Amino acid sequence: MSESLKKIPIKVEASAPKETETHSLYEAQKKLYPKSVKGVFANWRILFILGTQLVFFGLPWLQWNGRQAVLWDMVNRKFHLFSLTIWPQDFVYLAALLMSAAFGLFMWTTIAGRLWCGYACPQTVYTEIMLWIEHWVEGDRNKRMKLDKEAMSARKLRIKSTKHALMIAFSLLTGFTLVGWFTPIRELVAALPTFDFGPWETFWIFFYAGFTYLFAAKMREQVCKYMCPYARFQSVMFDEDTLVISYDEARGEARGARKKGVDPKDVGLGDCIDCKQCVHVCPVGIDIRDGLQYECIGCAACIDICDEVMDKMGSPRGLIRYTTEAALEGKYPESAFWSRLKRPRVIMYALVLAIVLGSAITSLALRQPLKVDIIRDRASLVRETNDGLLENSYSIRLINVSDVPMQIRIKVKGLESIKLVSDSEYLTLAPMANELIPVRVQVEPEYAPQGSHPIKFKIKAKDDSFEIEEKSSFIGE
């Protein structure tokens, strides 16, 4: 180092510490004011809302052979579905139902995206109903925004109170109906004047009503954006051939306002006039023009409003439409969508769904109307009767899973000279009867040496409609 550089003084200044920046991981909710919209897809949403609610509110009132047609009877541990009764032993059918629902949803999501979320999900349906109430009481988007900005007054208090009273009433109705799926709803109605409900009925009515009001009237899109797991893992089931709501960027850009009748190409613009109506009608508050987002529930409100704007501007419909990523990129015409259904992922889901449903339906079709369970009396394995015969005692659990009475006869076989001792030759079982029948089986000693010997109980209907054999054992001396 040179002498001149050594003599140069170096001044070191302490730099001021940088201020720590704090980033919040929570985004405060901004209230959305979805604008009402009319159109083809809006009509489909109304149809699905009315259909799902007709099933939910109507089915518990249907009667079948003197009982509620659809009832989850938790007390007696059986599920009535019209003429079909599912017992705890039939848990496999419930598993098949859940598997079918899961794989059906997976397959449908792979084909057409989140149509379940947009048209039939309870959160979407109830939120839409709450928006109907809000629109009916407070008015459309601009009126609701203006009302919320006003200072509190007697008029505002009256409107808000009316709205929330109707929402709470609807929520209580949903809670009451839900319990009516598990407790006969006519009994609930009879107990309503005195509020003579059991503790569990009371709890579930208010629990479900409270969460219906909280999720659908208060949180709304926050449930779909932050709480619903389906929104997070849906992308795993999407591919470039999945039908989703898309904005045609090539046609719409560049955005800009123009007068009606002006060719956008003459002014260097695309078909999108940047009216932001697609944002105003969106129930989750996203801009579909920014591309596919996990918040999008596929309700197609933006398609209806955009088509309406395009009609007013004299431009073709379909700036926002249902299409696939591959079709939008020009890899194949949109008319070829149906031919793209024969891809491995769709075929796999459809195959698993067909196997599960086919197995469950076949099993139900072959199911016997009588369930039998043989229980040995282990307190007294074998005893000798006054006639010198060896005797074992059994209890036979008989469950009539049909809606009609039946007469049956019980026999036993498997050993020489074996016979069954019962109170009567034929037993009559009432519909849905669950009875425990004690019987005794006797064998001559020379045909039942010491040890266990396999035998079979044969239960046969008097009208020969079915015959069931159940294995057991006879203990010799």
N, C-alpha and C positions, 0 to 999 in steps of 0.2 A: 504494500500500500504506500502511496506517495506521501511525502511530508505535508503537502498542501491539504490533502484530504484528512490527514490526522488532526489538523488544526481547526477544521470546520466544526463548530459546535452544533450538536443535534438537539433540537427541542422536542421533547415528547409531551404531548398533551393528553390528558385522560379524557377519553370519550364518555359522553353521558350515557348511562344505561338505557337500553331500548325499553320502551314501554311494552308490557306484555299484553298481547291481544287476546281477548276472550271471545270464543265462538260458541254460541249456544247450539246445542244439539236438538233443541226443541223448537219447532216452528209454531208460533201462536196461531190459533185458528182464526181465519178470516171468514166471516159469515158469507156464504154464497147465496145469491138470489137467482136461481135458475129460472129462465124465462120459459113460459109454456109454449109448446110448439105443436103444430098439426102436420100430419103426413102419414105415409104408409106405415113407417116403423112405429110411430106414436100410436097408431091404431092397433098394431100388433102387441105393443106393451100393455095397452088397456085390456085387450082380449086376454092376455096371459094373467094379468092382475086379477081380473074378474074370475077367470077359470081357477086359479090357485086358491082364491079366497072362497069360491063356491065349494071346492073340495074341503078346505079346512073348516069352514063354518057349517057346511051342510051335512057331511058324512056322519057326524055324531048323532044326528037326529033321525037317521034311517033306522028302521026296525027290520029284524029278520028272525022269523020263527019265535016271536015273543020276546026278543032281547035286542039290545043295541047291535046293529050290523057290524060296526067296527069298534072294537073296545080292547084296550090293553088292560086286562083285569089283573092288576098287580097283587091284589089280596089273595085271589084264588090261583095265581100263577098260570094264567093262560091268556092267549091272544085270540080274539074272535075276528075273523075277516070273512063276513057273510057266512057261507056254509062251512068254511074252513076254520078249524080250531087248532092253534099251535100251542103245544105244551112245553115245559122246560126240557123234556127229552128231545124236542124238535129244534133245539138251538141251532142246528146246522142250517136250517132254512133261513133264520135271521142272518147268520153269517153269509149265506149265499146272496141274500138281499143286499147287504152292505157291500159285498164284493161287486155285485152287478151295478150298483149305483156308482161305485168308485171307477170301475173300468168303463162304464158308460160315459161318465163325465170326462175321463181321460180321452176316450175316442172322439167325443164330440168337440173337446177343446182342440185336439189336433186338427180336426176338419175345419171348424168354424170359429175358433177362438172363444171368447168369454160370453157367448150368448146366454149361458145359464145366469151369469152375473147381471146381464142387462135386462133380462126378461122374467126370470122366475126365482131368483134368490130372495129369501125372506127379507133380508136387509134392504134390497132394492125395492121390493114390493111395498114394504111398510113405509120406507122413506117417500116413495111416490105418493102413497095415500096421504101421508102427512103434508106433502107439498100441495096436494089437491085441497086439503082443509085450509092450509095457509092461503092459497090462491083464492079460495071461495070467500074467506073472511076478510083478508087484507087487500086483495087485488093482485094484479100482475106485478112483474119485477120492479118497474119504476115506482109504483105506489108503495110497495113494501120497503124499498130503499128510502123513500121520502118519509114514510111513517117512522122508521127507526131513527132517522135524524131529528125528528121533532122532539121537543121537550115533553116530558110526561104531562098528560092532561086527562080529564075525565073521559074524553073520546078515545084517546090512545089506550087508557087502562081498560075501557070496555072492550075494545077490539082485541087486545092482547089476552084478556081474561077469557073471552069467548073462544079464541083460537086454542088456547091451552086446555080449556075445559073439554072441548071436543076431542082433542088429541088424547087426553087422559081417559076420557070415556071409551074411545076406541081401543086404547091399550088395555083397559080393564076387560073389555069384551074379548080381546085376544087371549088374555090370561084365563078368563072363565072358560072359553072354548077349549083351550089346551087341556085344562084339567078334565073337561068333558070327554076327552079321548081315553082317560084312565079311570074315571069314575062316571057311571051312567049319567048323562047330561040331564035327563029328565029328573033324576033325584036331586041334582044340583039346583035346578030351577025350583023344585018344590021346597028346597031348604032356603032359597034366596030371601023370601020375606022376613024370616026370623034370623037369617045369617047363621043357620045351624050347620055350619060346615065343620068337618074334622080339622085338626091342626095342620095336617099335610096339605089338604085341599086349600086352606086359607093361605098357607105359606106360598104355594106354587102359583096361585092366582095373582097375588101381589108381586111375587118375584118376577114372573114372566111379564106382567104388565109394566113393572118398573123398568125392566131392561128394554122392552119395546119402546117405551117413551124416551128413555135415555139414548138408545142407539138411533132410532128413526126420527125423533123430533129434535134432539139436541146435537148428537155427534155426527149423524148423517154420513157424509163422505169420509170423515175421519176414520170410521170403522173400516171402510174399504181400503183406504190408503195405508193405515198403520196397524190394524188389528187382524185383518183377514189374511191367513197364510196362503190362500189360493192365489192372491195377487202376486205373491213373491215367487212361487214355483211354477207359475203358468208358462214362463218362458222356456222351461225345460221341454214342454210338450209342443211348443211352436216350431215350425220350420218355414221355409220360404214358400211352401204351398198351402199354408194355413190361411183361411179366409178371415181377414181383419179389416177394420175401418182404416182407410188410408186417404191421405191428401195427395192429389196428383200434382206434385211440385213442378213437373215439367210444363204442365198446362197452366198452373196458377201463378207462377212467378214471371215477372216481378209484380208485386202487389201494388195496388194504387187505385184511388177513386177515379171514376170517370162518369160521364153522363150516359144515360140509357140510349142505346142505339149506336154508340161509338164503338168501332172495331178496336179492341184493345191493342192489336198489332200496330195500328196506325199511330198510337201514342206510346209505343214501346212498353206495354204492360201485358200481364197475363190476365186470366179470367178472374182471379181473386181481387175483389175491390176493397179488401181489408176492412170489412164492416164489423168484424169481431162478433158477429151473431153466433158463430159456432162456439165461441167461448161463453157467451151469455146463456146459452141453453144447456151447457154441459153441467150435469149434476155433481161432478167432482172438480170442476173449475180448471180443466186443462185446455191447452190450445192444441188441437189435433194437427195443426200445421207444423208443429215442431217434431212430428214423427210419432211412431207408436210408443206409448208410455205405459208403465205398469199400472198407473192409476186408472187408465181407460177401462170401463166396464162393458164396453161394446153395446151401449143402449141405442146408438144410431140417431140420437137427437140432432147431432151436428149434420148428419146427412139430410134429414128432413128440412132443416132451416136453410141449409146451403142450396138445396134444390129449389126452395121457394125463392131465394134471392136470385139464383140463376134464371128462373122463369121471369122475374121482374126485369132483369137486365137483358133478356133476350139471348142468353147464352145457353149452351147445352147443359143438361143435368149431369151429375156424376163427378163434379170437381172433388167432392168428398164422397167416397163410396166403399162398399164392401168389395175387396179384391185381395189378391195375394201379392206378396213381395216380388215373387218371380214374374208374375204377369205385369206388375207395375214397371218392372225393369225391362219389359219387352222380351222375356225369354220364351213366352208362348202367349197366344191370345187368351183373353179372359174366358172365352167360351170353352176353352179346354180344361177348365177347372174340374169338371166332373171326371175326366179321364185321369186326373192326378190323385183321385181317391185310392187308387190301387197301388199304394206305396207301402213299404214294409211296416212302418209304425202303425198305420191305420189297420192294416190286415192283422197285425199281432193283437192289438186291442180288441178288434172285432172277434177274433178267434177265441181269445180268453173269455170274453163276454158270452159268446155262444156256448162255450163249454160249461160255464158256471150256470147259465140260465137253463140250458138243456138238461144238465144233471139234476138241478132242483125241480124242474117241471116233471121230469121222468120219475123222480123219487116220490113226488107228491101224487102222481097218477097211480103209482104202484103201492102207495101206503095203505096198510090195513086199517080198517075202522076201529080196531081194538088193539090196545097196547097191553102186553102181558109181562109181568115180572115175577119170577119164582123165588121165594125166600124160604130157606130151610130154617127149621126151629133148632137152633144150636144149643139151646138149654137142655134139650132131651134128644140126643142123637138117635137112639134106638131103644125100643122097649118091647116086651113080650106081652101079647094080649092073653086073655083068659082062654082063647081058643088055641093058644100055642103058636100064633103067627107073629112074625117080626113086623114092627110098625114104626114108620117115620112120620113126623108131622111137618107140614108146610103151610105157608101163607102165600096165596096167589093174589098179586095186585092186578086188578082189572080196570082199565080206563077206556070207557066208551068215548072215542073222539068224534063221533058223528052226532047229528042232530036228531036221530031217530032211536027209539028203544030197540033193543036186540035181545034175543034169547040164545043162550049158548049152552053147550054141553062139554064137560071136562072129562077126558080119559087119560090113562097113563099106560105106557108100554115100555118094554126093555128087558123084563125078566119073566121067567116062567111063573105062572100062577099069580102074577102081580094084579092087584085090584085097588081101586080108589074108593074111599069111604067119604061120602058127602051127604049133606042134609037133604038134597033134592037132586033129581036127575038133570033138570034144566034150571039155569039161573037167568033171571031177567034183569038187564041193566038199563036204567033210565038214560036218556040223552045226557051226555057229558058226565055220566056217573064215574066216580072214582072209588072203588070198593076193594076191601081186603078180605078175601075169602079163605077161611081156615079149612084145610083138607088133611086127610090121613091116607097114607099108602101102606098096604099090607102085602107081605110076601111069606110064603112057607119057608122055614129055616133052611131046608136042604138046597133051595135055589138062591140063597143069599148068604154065602159064607162070609167070614170076617173080612172087612175092608169096604172100600167104596165101589159102587157099581153104577155105571151110567144108565140113566133112564130118560124118558121123554114124556112131557105133558102135551097132550093134544087138545086144543080148544077149537071147537067147531060150531059154526052157527047152525041153528035149527033149520033155517031155510037153505043151507048149503052155500051161502054167498061167500064164505071164506073159511079157511082152516089154518090154524097157526100151531106150530110145534116149538116148544121151548125145552132146552136141555137142563137137566139137573142130575142129582146123584142120590143113590139109596145106600144107607150105611147098614151093612150086615153085622151079625153078632160074632 
